[in-house]
Amino acid sequence: MNEHQSRRNFLKTSTLAMGTGLIANTALANKIPKKMDEVIIGHNSHKYKVVAGWGVLDADKNPVNDCHEMVEDAKGRLIMCTNETKNNILIYDKSGKLLEAWGTTYPGAHGLTISNEGGEQFLFICDNARHQVIKTDLKGREVMKLEYPKETGVYESPNRFVPTETAVNPANGDIYVADGYGSQYITQYDNKGRYIRHFGGYSKEYADEKFDTCHGILVDTRDKKNPTLLITDRSHTCMKRFTLDGKFLAVYHLPGTFVCRPVLHGDYIFAAAYRSSDQSWNNSGYIQVMDKNMKVISTPGGSEPIYKDGKLQRQHKDDPNQVFMHPHDVWVDSDENIYVPQWSSKKTYPIKLERIA
């Protein structure tokens, strides 16, 4: 059974639990207790205080389902996608005030990437229910769609394409699409949406050049002369580095951690892990912070990162205050604060973490 199937099974289980009253109602779940203001999480140089009640909206007017991903535009606005078709896109200011809401046609809204093109910004929405990647402007006007990549010759039908994430190369606008819930290929397009190449594919057993849930992808520009791709191989609990033309370079093992996507901020990589392999599915996620050498230095909501003989030891959730349910993404603002959208979190809004160290 692959990761996507396991996720569906978990959703079925959660639905049964809701029917028997084991899950708190939405109104209560949307409120973080005030005592959370005193909670400190994280390790070493990256510690955070929970900001209680940030971004909580009127669920009757602006509901959420799964809060999948978040980006920031040039105006400092925080843009989040949810698979709630009353408002797939919610746009916040940094105080948590809602500025805009739009989008009613993205039932599988999952991946969200922002790109800059000649002074204008665009969003790439991965909709894994529509089996498409949709490019929009910041008001929601659709300007391009990427259908299933039949040019590759590896797809039998559109429903085998279930995209989870995109990355855009800022140097030339090339688009990389990660088919994380489908056939496990990375497909590269030019900035007009024309097919260039594909690589990867599925392997249940670990293999350097293949994936089992290539859930997230990033163009890592920290080496200005030699940018590369960072791709999560979630079910194999690792990140992998590739050249921009798809050649495998390195693997970074994250034992115990089902990591969603890498997010670049300064010299650091931040990532949400929606669960740990050492625990049950229910509420077992945390955040990871990695330095320029791809060493984990802090795990807010998780166990302290410990290395022995150069190898990271297996990690697990360590969150007695139950800050997180299933973190799915992070965004780091200019003040080093983190915003955390969560999957399967009882329809709750994102969590803000204020950097204190």
N, C-alpha and C positions, 0 to 999 in steps of 0.2 A: 504494500500500500504506500503510495507516495504522499508527500507532505500535504498537497492540496486535498487529497482524499481524507487524510487525517483531520484536516481543518474542518471539512464538511461534517465529519462524524462528531467533532467537538460542538459544532453549531447545533446539531440535532440534540445532543445531550443537554446543552444549555437551554434549548427551547423546552425540553421536558421539565427541567428544573424550574423554569419560570412558571410553568403550568401548575406546579405543586407548591408554589409560594416560597421556594428556596432562595430566590434572588430578590433583592430589595427593589421596591418600586422606583421608577425613574426619578420622581420628584425628590426622593431622599438621596438617591445615588448621585444626583447632580450637585450636592452640597458637601464640600470638604469640611470636616469639623474644625472649629477655630483652633483647637489644640495643635493642628498641623502646622500652624505658624511657628511653633517651637521645634519642629522636627528638622534635624540636620542629617543629610545623607551625602555619601561620597567619601573619597579617600585622598590623602596626600595633598597635592596642589589644587585639586578640583573638588571642593565641597560646596554644598548648596542647601539653602533654606527653602522649604515649600511655601509658596504664596497661596494662602487659602482663598478659594472662591474666584480665582482669576478666570475671566472669559465665560462665566456661567450666564446663559441667556434664558429667555422665556421659551421653554420647550414646546409650548403650544404654537408660538409664532416662528421660531427658528430651531426646529429639532435637529438632532444628529442621530446617526446610527453608529457605524464604525467611523471613527476619526482617523483617517489613514495617514495623510502626510501634510506637511506645512512648508512654505517657502516665504521669503520676504522680498518685496519689490523695492524699486529705487526710492520710493517715498517713505520707506520704513514701515509699510503696512504688512501685517502677517496674514497670509492667504492659506486657508486650510481646505482640504477636500474631504467630503464625507459621502457615503453611498446612500444618503437620505435625499430622495428626489424632490423634496419640498424646497431644498436649497443645497445643492451639491457643493457650492463654494461659499465659504464664510470668510469675510475680510475684517480683521481686527486692527485696532491700534494697539500699542504696547501696554496700554493701561487695561486692556481687556474689553474695551468698548467695541460694539459691532458697528462697522462703517458701511458695509455693503453685503448683500447676499444675492446670489443668482445661480442658475443651473437647475433644470428639472428633468434632464434627459440622460443622466449618467448613472444608471442603476448599479453599475459595478465600478464607480469611481475609486481608484486605488492609488496609482502613482501620480505624483505632481512635481513637475520640474518647471523652472522659470529660465528663460533665455533672453539675452539682450541682442537686438539686431538694429544697428544704426540708430541707437537712441530710443528705440521702442522695445517694450518688453512683451513677451508672449508666454503662455502656459502650455505645457504638454500634459494632457490628462490620459492616463492609461485606464481604460474601462474594460475590465476583464469579463463583464457580462455581454458587452457589445462586441468583444474581440477586436477592439480598435484602439489606436492612439489618436487623440483629437487635439489639434493645435488651436488655441483660441487667443484673442487679445484679452486684456485685463478686464474688459466689460462682458466677456462671454461670447463674442462673435467668433464663430468657427471659421478658420482660414485654411485648414488642411486636415485631411484624415489619412492615416496609415492603416490600410487593411492588412489582412494576414499576408505574409510575404511569400506568395506563390512562386516568385522568381527564384527562391532558394531550391525548389524541387524537393523539399523535405516535408512539406505539409500536405496531408491527404485532404484536408477540409479546413474551412475557416475556424471551426470550433476547437481545433488543435492549437490555436494561437490564443494564449491567455496572458496578455502582457501585464507586468507588474510595475515596471519602472523604465524611465528613459534617462539618458544623460546627453548633454549637448556640448560639443567641443567649442569653447569660446573662440578658438583661433580661426576656425573655418565653418562653423555651424553644422558640422556633421552630427547626425542624430544616431544614438545607439539605443536599441530597444531590447530590454531583457524580458524574455518569455518565461517568467518565473513560475507560473502555474500551468504552463502548457508543455511544449516540447523541449524546453530548456536550451534554446538557442539564443545567442546574441546576434541581432541583425543590425548592420550599419547602413545608413542612408546618407546622402548628401543633404544640404540645407533645403533642397527643393523636394525632398522625399523620394529621390531616385536611389534604387538599390545599389549598394556597393559590394557587400560581402556578408557572410554569416560564419559563425564558428560556435563551438560548444556542442550541445546535445546532452541527452540524458545518460547518466550512469548511476545506478543504485549504490554500487561500491565506489569508494573514492578513486578518482582519476584526475590528474592535474588539469587536463584540458576540457573536462566535462563537468556537469553540474547535476545536483539534485536540489532544485529550488534556487535558481539564480535570481533571487528576489530583488536585489538592489544593485545599482551601477552608478559609478562616478568617474568623471574625467579628473584625475588627480593632477593638479597643476603646480604642486609644491616644487618640483624640479622644473624650472621655467624652460630649460633647454630640452627636456625629455619628458613631456607629460605622458601619463599612462592611464590605463583603466583599472579601477578597483571594483571588483564584483563579489557580491556575497554568494556563498554556496551554503545556504542556510541549513539544510538537513545534514550537511557534513560539518557543521559548526566551524566555519572558517571564512576568511576573505582571500581572494586570489587576485594577483596582479598580472595584467596582460599589456602587451604593446597596443597601440591604437589600431593596428591591423590584425589583432587577434592572436598573437603568439604568447603562450604562457611564459611568465617570468618567475613568479614566486607565490608561495602560500603562507598565510598567517593563521595558525590554528588557534581557535578560541574554545577550548574544551568546555562542554556543558552549555554553550551559549548559541541559541538559535537567533542569529543576528539578521536584522531586516535590511537596512541599507546604510552605506557609508555617507556621512555628511562632512564636508570640509569646512573648517573654520580656523584661519591662521595656519599654524603648523600642526594642528591637531585634527584627528578624525573622531567624530562622535557617531554613535550608532545606538539604536534601540534594539533590545532583544525581547521578543514577545513571549518567550518562555525559556526555561532551562530544561535540559534533557534529564536532569537528575530528579525532577519533581513532576507532579501531575500537571496537566494542562492548566488547571485553574489558577489564575492570578500568580504566575511564576516569573514575570519578566522584570527587567532592569535596564539600566543604561551603561554603555561603556565609553570610556575616553581613552584614545590611543595617541601616543606622541609621534614625533616625526620619524621615529624608527619603528613604528607600528607596535610598540610595547604598550600594553594596557596599564594605565597609571591610576585609574579611578573607575569604580563601578557603583554609581549611585543606585541604591536599592538592591545591590547584590553583595556578594562576599568580597572581601579585600583581595585584589589581584596579587598573587604570590608566584614568583618564578623560582624554579629549582633547576640548576644546570642549564640555564637559559631557556627553559620551557615553562610556559604558563600552566599553572595547575588548574584542575577543573573548578569551575565556578558554579555558584547556585544563588538563588534568591536569598537575601538577608534583609528583610523589610518588615520588622515587627510592627511598624505603624501602618502597614498596608497602604503605602502611598500609591503604588502602581497596581494595575490589573494586568494589562497586556500592552506595554508600550510598543508602538508600531513605527514611530519616527521621532526625530528631534529637530529642532531648529535652534541655533545659537545666535543671539542678537549682538549688537555692537557693545553692549555692556556685559557681555559674557553670561547672560542669563539663558536658560534653556526652556523651551516650550515642548511639551510632550503630548502629541495626539495618541490615542490608544484604540486598539481593536478589541471588540467584544468586551466593552467596559461598561455595560449596563446603560448605554446611551449617554455617557457623560462627556463633558467638554474637556479641552486640553488642560494639562497641568503646567503651571509655571514654576520653575526652580530659580531662585535668586542666588547668584554666585557670591560666596562669602570668603573664599580662599582660593 
